Amino acid sequence: MLKLPFVATKLYSVRDESGEINVRTAREAPLAGSEVRVKGVLDTVASIGDQNVGLHLREIERW
């Protein structure tokens, strides 16, 4: 989990058989090792030329 000072957003990672992705949430991040399901929207931090930087999932729902 990553907390950025003065920013209400938190990041955590999810992993399955297809790979791993960072998830951005405004809620508390789940405990490390927890099993979760996440519904979200793919998002990036920035676009530089034709490359997206900081690909992540913006959490909409978690259960």
PDBQT receptor file of N, H, CA, C and O in Angstrom, charges set to zero:
ATOM      1  N   MET A   1       0.841  -1.177   0.000  1.00  0.00    +0.000 N 
ATOM      2  CA  MET A   1       0.000   0.000   0.000  1.00  0.00    +0.000 C 
ATOM      3  C   MET A   1       0.885   1.239   0.000  1.00  0.00    +0.000 C 
ATOM      4  O   MET A   1       1.949   1.256   0.619  1.00  0.00    +0.000 OA
ATOM      5  N   LEU A   2       0.436   2.266  -0.697  1.00  0.00    +0.000 N 
ATOM      6  H   LEU A   2      -0.428   2.251  -1.200  1.00  0.00    +0.000 HD
ATOM      7  CA  LEU A   2       1.157   3.529  -0.773  1.00  0.00    +0.000 C 
ATOM      8  C   LEU A   2       0.207   4.640  -0.372  1.00  0.00    +0.000 C 
ATOM      9  O   LEU A   2      -0.896   4.741  -0.911  1.00  0.00    +0.000 OA
ATOM     10  N   LYS A   3       0.622   5.472   0.564  1.00  0.00    +0.000 N 
ATOM     11  H   LYS A   3       1.518   5.390   1.002  1.00  0.00    +0.000 HD
ATOM     12  CA  LYS A   3      -0.152   6.651   0.942  1.00  0.00    +0.000 C 
ATOM     13  C   LYS A   3       0.649   7.874   0.548  1.00  0.00    +0.000 C 
ATOM     14  O   LYS A   3       1.834   7.980   0.867  1.00  0.00    +0.000 OA
ATOM     15  N   LEU A   4       0.007   8.792  -0.141  1.00  0.00    +0.000 N 
ATOM     16  H   LEU A   4      -0.955   8.706  -0.400  1.00  0.00    +0.000 HD
ATOM     17  CA  LEU A   4       0.662  10.027  -0.546  1.00  0.00    +0.000 C 
ATOM     18  C   LEU A   4       0.253  11.129   0.416  1.00  0.00    +0.000 C 
ATOM     19  O   LEU A   4      -0.939  11.308   0.665  1.00  0.00    +0.000 OA
ATOM     20  N   PRO A   5       1.216  11.878   0.968  1.00  0.00    +0.000 N 
ATOM     21  CA  PRO A   5       0.872  12.940   1.915  1.00  0.00    +0.000 C 
ATOM     22  C   PRO A   5      -0.053  13.978   1.292  1.00  0.00    +0.000 C 
ATOM     23  O   PRO A   5       0.123  14.362   0.136  1.00  0.00    +0.000 OA
ATOM     24  N   PHE A   6      -1.024  14.422   2.053  1.00  0.00    +0.000 N 
ATOM     25  H   PHE A   6      -1.167  14.109   2.992  1.00  0.00    +0.000 HD
ATOM     26  CA  PHE A   6      -1.962  15.461   1.639  1.00  0.00    +0.000 C 
ATOM     27  C   PHE A   6      -2.858  15.033   0.482  1.00  0.00    +0.000 C 
ATOM     28  O   PHE A   6      -3.545  15.872  -0.100  1.00  0.00    +0.000 OA
ATOM     29  N   VAL A   7      -2.867  13.758   0.139  1.00  0.00    +0.000 N 
ATOM     30  H   VAL A   7      -2.309  13.076   0.613  1.00  0.00    +0.000 HD
ATOM     31  CA  VAL A   7      -3.723  13.247  -0.927  1.00  0.00    +0.000 C 
ATOM     32  C   VAL A   7      -4.575  12.140  -0.328  1.00  0.00    +0.000 C 
ATOM     33  O   VAL A   7      -4.056  11.253   0.349  1.00  0.00    +0.000 OA
ATOM     34  N   ALA A   8      -5.886  12.185  -0.573  1.00  0.00    +0.000 N 
ATOM     35  H   ALA A   8      -6.308  12.906  -1.123  1.00  0.00    +0.000 HD
ATOM     36  CA  ALA A   8      -6.800  11.227   0.034  1.00  0.00    +0.000 C 
ATOM     37  C   ALA A   8      -6.817   9.887  -0.703  1.00  0.00    +0.000 C 
ATOM     38  O   ALA A   8      -7.602   9.007  -0.350  1.00  0.00    +0.000 OA
ATOM     39  N   THR A   9      -5.991   9.717  -1.689  1.00  0.00    +0.000 N 
ATOM     40  H   THR A   9      -5.353  10.432  -1.976  1.00  0.00    +0.000 HD
ATOM     41  CA  THR A   9      -5.970   8.495  -2.482  1.00  0.00    +0.000 C 
ATOM     42  C   THR A   9      -4.934   7.517  -1.954  1.00  0.00    +0.000 C 
ATOM     43  O   THR A   9      -3.840   7.909  -1.547  1.00  0.00    +0.000 OA
ATOM     44  N   LYS A  10      -5.292   6.246  -1.965  1.00  0.00    +0.000 N 
ATOM     45  H   LYS A  10      -6.180   5.928  -2.295  1.00  0.00    +0.000 HD
ATOM     46  CA  LYS A  10      -4.380   5.179  -1.552  1.00  0.00    +0.000 C 
ATOM     47  C   LYS A  10      -4.274   4.166  -2.687  1.00  0.00    +0.000 C 
ATOM     48  O   LYS A  10      -5.207   4.016  -3.475  1.00  0.00    +0.000 OA
ATOM     49  N   LEU A  11      -3.150   3.475  -2.774  1.00  0.00    +0.000 N 
ATOM     50  H   LEU A  11      -2.391   3.597  -2.134  1.00  0.00    +0.000 HD
ATOM     51  CA  LEU A  11      -2.938   2.452  -3.789  1.00  0.00    +0.000 C 
ATOM     52  C   LEU A  11      -2.680   1.110  -3.119  1.00  0.00    +0.000 C 
ATOM     53  O   LEU A  11      -2.031   1.038  -2.075  1.00  0.00    +0.000 OA
ATOM     54  N   TYR A  12      -3.195   0.051  -3.730  1.00  0.00    +0.000 N 
ATOM     55  H   TYR A  12      -3.722   0.110  -4.577  1.00  0.00    +0.000 HD
ATOM     56  CA  TYR A  12      -2.852  -1.302  -3.339  1.00  0.00    +0.000 C 
ATOM     57  C   TYR A  12      -2.775  -2.144  -4.611  1.00  0.00    +0.000 C 
ATOM     58  O   TYR A  12      -3.269  -1.722  -5.657  1.00  0.00    +0.000 OA
ATOM     59  N   SER A  13      -2.177  -3.301  -4.540  1.00  0.00    +0.000 N 
ATOM     60  H   SER A  13      -1.776  -3.644  -3.691  1.00  0.00    +0.000 HD
ATOM     61  CA  SER A  13      -2.018  -4.165  -5.702  1.00  0.00    +0.000 C 
ATOM     62  C   SER A  13      -2.897  -5.388  -5.574  1.00  0.00    +0.000 C 
ATOM     63  O   SER A  13      -3.088  -5.917  -4.479  1.00  0.00    +0.000 OA
ATOM     64  N   VAL A  14      -3.437  -5.840  -6.707  1.00  0.00    +0.000 N 
ATOM     65  H   VAL A  14      -3.282  -5.410  -7.597  1.00  0.00    +0.000 HD
ATOM     66  CA  VAL A  14      -4.150  -7.112  -6.756  1.00  0.00    +0.000 C 
ATOM     67  C   VAL A  14      -3.448  -7.999  -7.775  1.00  0.00    +0.000 C 
ATOM     68  O   VAL A  14      -2.928  -7.526  -8.786  1.00  0.00    +0.000 OA
ATOM     69  N   ARG A  15      -3.446  -9.283  -7.487  1.00  0.00    +0.000 N 
ATOM     70  H   ARG A  15      -3.869  -9.667  -6.666  1.00  0.00    +0.000 HD
ATOM     71  CA  ARG A  15      -2.762 -10.241  -8.360  1.00  0.00    +0.000 C 
ATOM     72  C   ARG A  15      -3.652 -11.455  -8.562  1.00  0.00    +0.000 C 
ATOM     73  O   ARG A  15      -4.284 -11.943  -7.625  1.00  0.00    +0.000 OA
ATOM     74  N   ASP A  16      -3.694 -11.939  -9.808  1.00  0.00    +0.000 N 
ATOM     75  H   ASP A  16      -3.181 -11.542 -10.569  1.00  0.00    +0.000 HD
ATOM     76  CA  ASP A  16      -4.349 -13.209 -10.106  1.00  0.00    +0.000 C 
ATOM     77  C   ASP A  16      -3.511 -13.945 -11.139  1.00  0.00    +0.000 C 
ATOM     78  O   ASP A  16      -2.370 -13.564 -11.398  1.00  0.00    +0.000 OA
ATOM     79  N   GLU A  17      -4.069 -15.002 -11.736  1.00  0.00    +0.000 N 
ATOM     80  H   GLU A  17      -4.997 -15.312 -11.526  1.00  0.00    +0.000 HD
ATOM     81  CA  GLU A  17      -3.295 -15.794 -12.679  1.00  0.00    +0.000 C 
ATOM     82  C   GLU A  17      -2.918 -15.030 -13.944  1.00  0.00    +0.000 C 
ATOM     83  O   GLU A  17      -2.012 -15.448 -14.665  1.00  0.00    +0.000 OA
ATOM     84  N   SER A  18      -3.592 -13.925 -14.225  1.00  0.00    +0.000 N 
ATOM     85  H   SER A  18      -4.328 -13.586 -13.639  1.00  0.00    +0.000 HD
ATOM     86  CA  SER A  18      -3.273 -13.138 -15.425  1.00  0.00    +0.000 C 
ATOM     87  C   SER A  18      -2.201 -12.078 -15.182  1.00  0.00    +0.000 C 
ATOM     88  O   SER A  18      -1.628 -11.560 -16.141  1.00  0.00    +0.000 OA
ATOM     89  N   GLY A  19      -1.915 -11.743 -13.919  1.00  0.00    +0.000 N 
ATOM     90  H   GLY A  19      -2.380 -12.163 -13.140  1.00  0.00    +0.000 HD
ATOM     91  CA  GLY A  19      -0.898 -10.739 -13.618  1.00  0.00    +0.000 C 
ATOM     92  C   GLY A  19      -1.247  -9.909 -12.404  1.00  0.00    +0.000 C 
ATOM     93  O   GLY A  19      -1.998 -10.341 -11.530  1.00  0.00    +0.000 OA
ATOM     94  N   GLU A  20      -0.689  -8.707 -12.361  1.00  0.00    +0.000 N 
ATOM     95  H   GLU A  20      -0.078  -8.356 -13.072  1.00  0.00    +0.000 HD
ATOM     96  CA  GLU A  20      -0.848  -7.817 -11.208  1.00  0.00    +0.000 C 
ATOM     97  C   GLU A  20      -1.115  -6.408 -11.700  1.00  0.00    +0.000 C 
ATOM     98  O   GLU A  20      -0.581  -5.988 -12.727  1.00  0.00    +0.000 OA
ATOM     99  N   ILE A  21      -1.956  -5.665 -10.952  1.00  0.00    +0.000 N 
ATOM    100  H   ILE A  21      -2.390  -6.006 -10.118  1.00  0.00    +0.000 HD
ATOM    101  CA  ILE A  21      -2.226  -4.269 -11.283  1.00  0.00    +0.000 C 
ATOM    102  C   ILE A  21      -2.412  -3.485  -9.991  1.00  0.00    +0.000 C 
ATOM    103  O   ILE A  21      -2.915  -4.021  -9.003  1.00  0.00    +0.000 OA
ATOM    104  N   ASN A  22      -2.009  -2.219  -9.997  1.00  0.00    +0.000 N 
ATOM    105  H   ASN A  22      -1.601  -1.784 -10.800  1.00  0.00    +0.000 HD
ATOM    106  CA  ASN A  22      -2.247  -1.323  -8.868  1.00  0.00    +0.000 C 
ATOM    107  C   ASN A  22      -3.674  -0.812  -8.937  1.00  0.00    +0.000 C 
ATOM    108  O   ASN A  22      -4.214  -0.573 -10.017  1.00  0.00    +0.000 OA
ATOM    109  N   VAL A  23      -4.277  -0.646  -7.766  1.00  0.00    +0.000 N 
ATOM    110  H   VAL A  23      -3.838  -0.840  -6.888  1.00  0.00    +0.000 HD
ATOM    111  CA  VAL A  23      -5.641  -0.149  -7.654  1.00  0.00    +0.000 C 
ATOM    112  C   VAL A  23      -5.619   1.115  -6.813  1.00  0.00    +0.000 C 
ATOM    113  O   VAL A  23      -5.038   1.139  -5.728  1.00  0.00    +0.000 OA
ATOM    114  N   ARG A  24      -6.257   2.169  -7.318  1.00  0.00    +0.000 N 
ATOM    115  H   ARG A  24      -6.729   2.149  -8.199  1.00  0.00    +0.000 HD
ATOM    116  CA  ARG A  24      -6.352   3.437  -6.586  1.00  0.00    +0.000 C 
ATOM    117  C   ARG A  24      -7.707   3.487  -5.903  1.00  0.00    +0.000 C 
ATOM    118  O   ARG A  24      -8.735   3.244  -6.534  1.00  0.00    +0.000 OA
ATOM    119  N   THR A  25      -7.710   3.801  -4.615  1.00  0.00    +0.000 N 
ATOM    120  H   THR A  25      -6.875   3.998  -4.101  1.00  0.00    +0.000 HD
ATOM    121  CA  THR A  25      -8.948   3.846  -3.845  1.00  0.00    +0.000 C 
ATOM    122  C   THR A  25      -8.976   5.080  -2.954  1.00  0.00    +0.000 C 
ATOM    123  O   THR A  25      -7.930   5.592  -2.557  1.00  0.00    +0.000 OA
ATOM    124  N   ALA A  26     -10.168   5.550  -2.647  1.00  0.00    +0.000 N 
ATOM    125  H   ALA A  26     -11.018   5.134  -2.970  1.00  0.00    +0.000 HD
ATOM    126  CA  ALA A  26     -10.340   6.637  -1.684  1.00  0.00    +0.000 C 
ATOM    127  C   ALA A  26     -10.660   6.060  -0.304  1.00  0.00    +0.000 C 
ATOM    128  O   ALA A  26     -10.680   6.784   0.692  1.00  0.00    +0.000 OA
ATOM    129  N   ARG A  27     -10.913   4.739  -0.256  1.00  0.00    +0.000 N 
ATOM    130  H   ARG A  27     -10.897   4.151  -1.065  1.00  0.00    +0.000 HD
ATOM    131  CA  ARG A  27     -11.215   4.058   1.006  1.00  0.00    +0.000 C 
ATOM    132  C   ARG A  27      -9.931   3.531   1.616  1.00  0.00    +0.000 C 
ATOM    133  O   ARG A  27      -8.842   3.732   1.078  1.00  0.00    +0.000 OA
ATOM    134  N   GLU A  28     -10.074   2.852   2.751  1.00  0.00    +0.000 N 
ATOM    135  H   GLU A  28     -10.958   2.688   3.188  1.00  0.00    +0.000 HD
ATOM    136  CA  GLU A  28      -8.924   2.167   3.336  1.00  0.00    +0.000 C 
ATOM    137  C   GLU A  28      -8.563   0.991   2.451  1.00  0.00    +0.000 C 
ATOM    138  O   GLU A  28      -9.446   0.292   1.955  1.00  0.00    +0.000 OA
ATOM    139  N   ALA A  29      -7.291   0.769   2.251  1.00  0.00    +0.000 N 
ATOM    140  H   ALA A  29      -6.573   1.337   2.654  1.00  0.00    +0.000 HD
ATOM    141  CA  ALA A  29      -6.837  -0.364   1.456  1.00  0.00    +0.000 C 
ATOM    142  C   ALA A  29      -7.076  -1.651   2.235  1.00  0.00    +0.000 C 
ATOM    143  O   ALA A  29      -7.048  -1.640   3.465  1.00  0.00    +0.000 OA
ATOM    144  N   PRO A  30      -7.313  -2.765   1.534  1.00  0.00    +0.000 N 
ATOM    145  CA  PRO A  30      -7.499  -4.038   2.243  1.00  0.00    +0.000 C 
ATOM    146  C   PRO A  30      -6.201  -4.497   2.901  1.00  0.00    +0.000 C 
ATOM    147  O   PRO A  30      -5.114  -4.060   2.524  1.00  0.00    +0.000 OA
ATOM    148  N   LEU A  31      -6.325  -5.369   3.872  1.00  0.00    +0.000 N 
ATOM    149  H   LEU A  31      -7.208  -5.724   4.178  1.00  0.00    +0.000 HD
ATOM    150  CA  LEU A  31      -5.144  -5.911   4.541  1.00  0.00    +0.000 C 
ATOM    151  C   LEU A  31      -4.323  -6.736   3.563  1.00  0.00    +0.000 C 
ATOM    152  O   LEU A  31      -4.878  -7.415   2.699  1.00  0.00    +0.000 OA
ATOM    153  N   ALA A  32      -3.016  -6.680   3.692  1.00  0.00    +0.000 N 
ATOM    154  H   ALA A  32      -2.565  -6.128   4.394  1.00  0.00    +0.000 HD
ATOM    155  CA  ALA A  32      -2.124  -7.456   2.829  1.00  0.00    +0.000 C 
ATOM    156  C   ALA A  32      -2.489  -8.931   2.921  1.00  0.00    +0.000 C 
ATOM    157  O   ALA A  32      -2.699  -9.460   4.012  1.00  0.00    +0.000 OA
ATOM    158  N   GLY A  33      -2.561  -9.586   1.778  1.00  0.00    +0.000 N 
ATOM    159  H   GLY A  33      -2.389  -9.157   0.891  1.00  0.00    +0.000 HD
ATOM    160  CA  GLY A  33      -2.892 -11.001   1.726  1.00  0.00    +0.000 C 
ATOM    161  C   GLY A  33      -4.379 -11.301   1.677  1.00  0.00    +0.000 C 
ATOM    162  O   GLY A  33      -4.771 -12.459   1.533  1.00  0.00    +0.000 OA
ATOM    163  N   SER A  34      -5.216 -10.272   1.794  1.00  0.00    +0.000 N 
ATOM    164  H   SER A  34      -4.898  -9.331   1.911  1.00  0.00    +0.000 HD
ATOM    165  CA  SER A  34      -6.667 -10.472   1.736  1.00  0.00    +0.000 C 
ATOM    166  C   SER A  34      -7.103 -10.828   0.322  1.00  0.00    +0.000 C 
ATOM    167  O   SER A  34      -6.482 -10.401  -0.652  1.00  0.00    +0.000 OA
ATOM    168  N   GLU A  35      -8.174 -11.612   0.211  1.00  0.00    +0.000 N 
ATOM    169  H   GLU A  35      -8.679 -11.959   1.001  1.00  0.00    +0.000 HD
ATOM    170  CA  GLU A  35      -8.778 -11.881  -1.076  1.00  0.00    +0.000 C 
ATOM    171  C   GLU A  35      -9.890 -10.865  -1.286  1.00  0.00    +0.000 C 
ATOM    172  O   GLU A  35     -10.779 -10.726  -0.447  1.00  0.00    +0.000 OA
ATOM    173  N   VAL A  36      -9.837 -10.157  -2.408  1.00  0.00    +0.000 N 
ATOM    174  H   VAL A  36      -9.114 -10.270  -3.089  1.00  0.00    +0.000 HD
ATOM    175  CA  VAL A  36     -10.848  -9.150  -2.720  1.00  0.00    +0.000 C 
ATOM    176  C   VAL A  36     -11.252  -9.263  -4.177  1.00  0.00    +0.000 C 
ATOM    177  O   VAL A  36     -10.513  -9.802  -5.001  1.00  0.00    +0.000 OA
ATOM    178  N   ARG A  37     -12.416  -8.757  -4.480  1.00  0.00    +0.000 N 
ATOM    179  H   ARG A  37     -13.016  -8.319  -3.811  1.00  0.00    +0.000 HD
ATOM    180  CA  ARG A  37     -12.862  -8.559  -5.857  1.00  0.00    +0.000 C 
ATOM    181  C   ARG A  37     -13.028  -7.064  -6.030  1.00  0.00    +0.000 C 
ATOM    182  O   ARG A  37     -13.551  -6.376  -5.154  1.00  0.00    +0.000 OA
ATOM    183  N   VAL A  38     -12.574  -6.567  -7.181  1.00  0.00    +0.000 N 
ATOM    184  H   VAL A  38     -12.150  -7.127  -7.893  1.00  0.00    +0.000 HD
ATOM    185  CA  VAL A  38     -12.594  -5.130  -7.425  1.00  0.00    +0.000 C 
ATOM    186  C   VAL A  38     -13.246  -4.856  -8.770  1.00  0.00    +0.000 C 
ATOM    187  O   VAL A  38     -12.959  -5.523  -9.764  1.00  0.00    +0.000 OA
ATOM    188  N   LYS A  39     -14.125  -3.866  -8.786  1.00  0.00    +0.000 N 
ATOM    189  H   LYS A  39     -14.358  -3.324  -7.978  1.00  0.00    +0.000 HD
ATOM    190  CA  LYS A  39     -14.704  -3.364 -10.027  1.00  0.00    +0.000 C 
ATOM    191  C   LYS A  39     -14.186  -1.950 -10.190  1.00  0.00    +0.000 C 
ATOM    192  O   LYS A  39     -14.235  -1.158  -9.248  1.00  0.00    +0.000 OA
ATOM    193  N   GLY A  40     -13.685  -1.619 -11.386  1.00  0.00    +0.000 N 
ATOM    194  H   GLY A  40     -13.645  -2.263 -12.151  1.00  0.00    +0.000 HD
ATOM    195  CA  GLY A  40     -13.133  -0.296 -11.565  1.00  0.00    +0.000 C 
ATOM    196  C   GLY A  40     -12.971   0.082 -13.023  1.00  0.00    +0.000 C 
ATOM    197  O   GLY A  40     -13.461  -0.599 -13.924  1.00  0.00    +0.000 OA
ATOM    198  N   VAL A  41     -12.273   1.180 -13.228  1.00  0.00    +0.000 N 
ATOM    199  H   VAL A  41     -11.875   1.733 -12.496  1.00  0.00    +0.000 HD
ATOM    200  CA  VAL A  41     -12.019   1.732 -14.554  1.00  0.00    +0.000 C 
ATOM    201  C   VAL A  41     -10.519   1.872 -14.728  1.00  0.00    +0.000 C 
ATOM    202  O   VAL A  41      -9.831   2.394 -13.850  1.00  0.00    +0.000 OA
ATOM    203  N   LEU A  42     -10.005   1.401 -15.874  1.00  0.00    +0.000 N 
ATOM    204  H   LEU A  42     -10.564   0.977 -16.588  1.00  0.00    +0.000 HD
ATOM    205  CA  LEU A  42      -8.585   1.597 -16.148  1.00  0.00    +0.000 C 
ATOM    206  C   LEU A  42      -8.296   3.080 -16.295  1.00  0.00    +0.000 C 
ATOM    207  O   LEU A  42      -9.057   3.805 -16.937  1.00  0.00    +0.000 OA
ATOM    208  N   ASP A  43      -7.218   3.526 -15.713  1.00  0.00    +0.000 N 
ATOM    209  H   ASP A  43      -6.600   2.937 -15.191  1.00  0.00    +0.000 HD
ATOM    210  CA  ASP A  43      -6.862   4.940 -15.718  1.00  0.00    +0.000 C 
ATOM    211  C   ASP A  43      -5.344   5.055 -15.787  1.00  0.00    +0.000 C 
ATOM    212  O   ASP A  43      -4.641   4.080 -15.523  1.00  0.00    +0.000 OA
ATOM    213  N   THR A  44      -4.838   6.215 -16.133  1.00  0.00    +0.000 N 
ATOM    214  H   THR A  44      -5.409   7.007 -16.348  1.00  0.00    +0.000 HD
ATOM    215  CA  THR A  44      -3.402   6.476 -16.148  1.00  0.00    +0.000 C 
ATOM    216  C   THR A  44      -3.111   7.753 -15.378  1.00  0.00    +0.000 C 
ATOM    217  O   THR A  44      -3.995   8.587 -15.181  1.00  0.00    +0.000 OA
ATOM    218  N   VAL A  45      -1.870   7.897 -14.947  1.00  0.00    +0.000 N 
ATOM    219  H   VAL A  45      -1.152   7.220 -15.107  1.00  0.00    +0.000 HD
ATOM    220  CA  VAL A  45      -1.450   9.110 -14.259  1.00  0.00    +0.000 C 
ATOM    221  C   VAL A  45      -1.224  10.221 -15.284  1.00  0.00    +0.000 C 
ATOM    222  O   VAL A  45      -1.589  11.376 -15.060  1.00  0.00    +0.000 OA
ATOM    223  N   ALA A  46      -0.610   9.846 -16.425  1.00  0.00    +0.000 N 
ATOM    224  H   ALA A  46      -0.314   8.908 -16.607  1.00  0.00    +0.000 HD
ATOM    225  CA  ALA A  46      -0.302  10.831 -17.463  1.00  0.00    +0.000 C 
ATOM    226  C   ALA A  46      -0.105  10.137 -18.799  1.00  0.00    +0.000 C 
ATOM    227  O   ALA A  46       0.135   8.930 -18.855  1.00  0.00    +0.000 OA
ATOM    228  N   SER A  47      -0.206  10.898 -19.862  1.00  0.00    +0.000 N 
ATOM    229  H   SER A  47      -0.401  11.878 -19.817  1.00  0.00    +0.000 HD
ATOM    230  CA  SER A  47       0.127  10.426 -21.201  1.00  0.00    +0.000 C 
ATOM    231  C   SER A  47       1.274  11.271 -21.718  1.00  0.00    +0.000 C 
ATOM    232  O   SER A  47       1.211  12.500 -21.719  1.00  0.00    +0.000 OA
ATOM    233  N   ILE A  48       2.328  10.590 -22.160  1.00  0.00    +0.000 N 
ATOM    234  H   ILE A  48       2.379   9.591 -22.159  1.00  0.00    +0.000 HD
ATOM    235  CA  ILE A  48       3.491  11.276 -22.717  1.00  0.00    +0.000 C 
ATOM    236  C   ILE A  48       3.657  10.761 -24.141  1.00  0.00    +0.000 C 
ATOM    237  O   ILE A  48       4.044   9.614 -24.361  1.00  0.00    +0.000 OA
ATOM    238  N   GLY A  49       3.364  11.614 -25.085  1.00  0.00    +0.000 N 
ATOM    239  H   GLY A  49       3.050  12.547 -24.906  1.00  0.00    +0.000 HD
ATOM    240  CA  GLY A  49       3.365  11.167 -26.472  1.00  0.00    +0.000 C 
ATOM    241  C   GLY A  49       2.280  10.126 -26.642  1.00  0.00    +0.000 C 
ATOM    242  O   GLY A  49       1.120  10.376 -26.312  1.00  0.00    +0.000 OA
ATOM    243  N   ASP A  50       2.642   8.970 -27.150  1.00  0.00    +0.000 N 
ATOM    244  H   ASP A  50       3.584   8.767 -27.418  1.00  0.00    +0.000 HD
ATOM    245  CA  ASP A  50       1.666   7.897 -27.327  1.00  0.00    +0.000 C 
ATOM    246  C   ASP A  50       1.766   6.837 -26.234  1.00  0.00    +0.000 C 
ATOM    247  O   ASP A  50       1.211   5.748 -26.377  1.00  0.00    +0.000 OA
ATOM    248  N   GLN A  51       2.476   7.150 -25.132  1.00  0.00    +0.000 N 
ATOM    249  H   GLN A  51       2.927   8.035 -25.016  1.00  0.00    +0.000 HD
ATOM    250  CA  GLN A  51       2.624   6.195 -24.038  1.00  0.00    +0.000 C 
ATOM    251  C   GLN A  51       1.868   6.656 -22.797  1.00  0.00    +0.000 C 
ATOM    252  O   GLN A  51       1.914   7.825 -22.411  1.00  0.00    +0.000 OA
ATOM    253  N   ASN A  52       1.170   5.696 -22.183  1.00  0.00    +0.000 N 
ATOM    254  H   ASN A  52       1.133   4.747 -22.497  1.00  0.00    +0.000 HD
ATOM    255  CA  ASN A  52       0.479   5.967 -20.926  1.00  0.00    +0.000 C 
ATOM    256  C   ASN A  52       1.397   5.606 -19.765  1.00  0.00    +0.000 C 
ATOM    257  O   ASN A  52       2.050   4.563 -19.777  1.00  0.00    +0.000 OA
ATOM    258  N   VAL A  53       1.440   6.475 -18.770  1.00  0.00    +0.000 N 
ATOM    259  H   VAL A  53       0.909   7.323 -18.761  1.00  0.00    +0.000 HD
ATOM    260  CA  VAL A  53       2.297   6.282 -17.605  1.00  0.00    +0.000 C 
ATOM    261  C   VAL A  53       1.412   6.048 -16.388  1.00  0.00    +0.000 C 
ATOM    262  O   VAL A  53       0.420   6.749 -16.187  1.00  0.00    +0.000 OA
ATOM    263  N   GLY A  54       1.771   5.071 -15.591  1.00  0.00    +0.000 N 
ATOM    264  H   GLY A  54       2.577   4.502 -15.754  1.00  0.00    +0.000 HD
ATOM    265  CA  GLY A  54       1.040   4.830 -14.349  1.00  0.00    +0.000 C 
ATOM    266  C   GLY A  54      -0.304   4.169 -14.551  1.00  0.00    +0.000 C 
ATOM    267  O   GLY A  54      -1.286   4.556 -13.917  1.00  0.00    +0.000 OA
ATOM    268  N   LEU A  55      -0.365   3.173 -15.428  1.00  0.00    +0.000 N 
ATOM    269  H   LEU A  55       0.432   2.858 -15.942  1.00  0.00    +0.000 HD
ATOM    270  CA  LEU A  55      -1.610   2.454 -15.637  1.00  0.00    +0.000 C 
ATOM    271  C   LEU A  55      -2.065   1.828 -14.325  1.00  0.00    +0.000 C 
ATOM    272  O   LEU A  55      -1.276   1.176 -13.641  1.00  0.00    +0.000 OA
ATOM    273  N   HIS A  56      -3.330   2.021 -13.971  1.00  0.00    +0.000 N 
ATOM    274  H   HIS A  56      -3.971   2.551 -14.527  1.00  0.00    +0.000 HD
ATOM    275  CA  HIS A  56      -3.889   1.475 -12.741  1.00  0.00    +0.000 C 
ATOM    276  C   HIS A  56      -5.392   1.336 -12.883  1.00  0.00    +0.000 C 
ATOM    277  O   HIS A  56      -5.980   1.824 -13.847  1.00  0.00    +0.000 OA
ATOM    278  N   LEU A  57      -6.002   0.678 -11.936  1.00  0.00    +0.000 N 
ATOM    279  H   LEU A  57      -5.524   0.281 -11.153  1.00  0.00    +0.000 HD
ATOM    280  CA  LEU A  57      -7.437   0.532 -11.885  1.00  0.00    +0.000 C 
ATOM    281  C   LEU A  57      -7.979   1.505 -10.848  1.00  0.00    +0.000 C 
ATOM    282  O   LEU A  57      -7.552   1.479  -9.694  1.00  0.00    +0.000 OA
ATOM    283  N   ARG A  58      -8.911   2.362 -11.244  1.00  0.00    +0.000 N 
ATOM    284  H   ARG A  58      -9.258   2.383 -12.182  1.00  0.00    +0.000 HD
ATOM    285  CA  ARG A  58      -9.555   3.277 -10.295  1.00  0.00    +0.000 C 
ATOM    286  C   ARG A  58     -10.770   2.539  -9.714  1.00  0.00    +0.000 C 
ATOM    287  O   ARG A  58     -11.738   2.258 -10.421  1.00  0.00    +0.000 OA
ATOM    288  N   GLU A  59     -10.697   2.237  -8.428  1.00  0.00    +0.000 N 
ATOM    289  H   GLU A  59      -9.911   2.466  -7.854  1.00  0.00    +0.000 HD
ATOM    290  CA  GLU A  59     -11.715   1.428  -7.768  1.00  0.00    +0.000 C 
ATOM    291  C   GLU A  59     -13.073   2.118  -7.751  1.00  0.00    +0.000 C 
ATOM    292  O   GLU A  59     -13.191   3.285  -7.377  1.00  0.00    +0.000 OA
ATOM    293  N   ILE A  60     -14.100   1.366  -8.166  1.00  0.00    +0.000 N 
ATOM    294  H   ILE A  60     -14.004   0.418  -8.470  1.00  0.00    +0.000 HD
ATOM    295  CA  ILE A  60     -15.474   1.830  -8.067  1.00  0.00    +0.000 C 
ATOM    296  C   ILE A  60     -16.196   1.064  -6.960  1.00  0.00    +0.000 C 
ATOM    297  O   ILE A  60     -16.979   1.628  -6.196  1.00  0.00    +0.000 OA
ATOM    298  N   GLU A  61     -15.909  -0.237  -6.898  1.00  0.00    +0.000 N 
ATOM    299  H   GLU A  61     -15.273  -0.695  -7.519  1.00  0.00    +0.000 HD
ATOM    300  CA  GLU A  61     -16.560  -1.082  -5.909  1.00  0.00    +0.000 C 
ATOM    301  C   GLU A  61     -15.595  -2.194  -5.501  1.00  0.00    +0.000 C 
ATOM    302  O   GLU A  61     -14.799  -2.662  -6.314  1.00  0.00    +0.000 OA
ATOM    303  N   ARG A  62     -15.671  -2.610  -4.247  1.00  0.00    +0.000 N 
ATOM    304  H   ARG A  62     -16.318  -2.229  -3.587  1.00  0.00    +0.000 HD
ATOM    305  CA  ARG A  62     -14.851  -3.715  -3.754  1.00  0.00    +0.000 C 
ATOM    306  C   ARG A  62     -15.680  -4.558  -2.801  1.00  0.00    +0.000 C 
ATOM    307  O   ARG A  62     -16.438  -4.033  -1.985  1.00  0.00    +0.000 OA
ATOM    308  N   TRP A  63     -15.530  -5.850  -2.912  1.00  0.00    +0.000 N 
ATOM    309  H   TRP A  63     -14.915  -6.276  -3.575  1.00  0.00    +0.000 HD
ATOM    310  CA  TRP A  63     -16.210  -6.755  -1.999  1.00  0.00    +0.000 C 
ATOM    311  C   TRP A  63     -15.387  -7.970  -1.726  1.00  0.00    +0.000 C 
ATOM    312  O   TRP A  63     -15.811  -8.846  -0.971  1.00  0.00    +0.000 OA
TER     313      TRP A  63
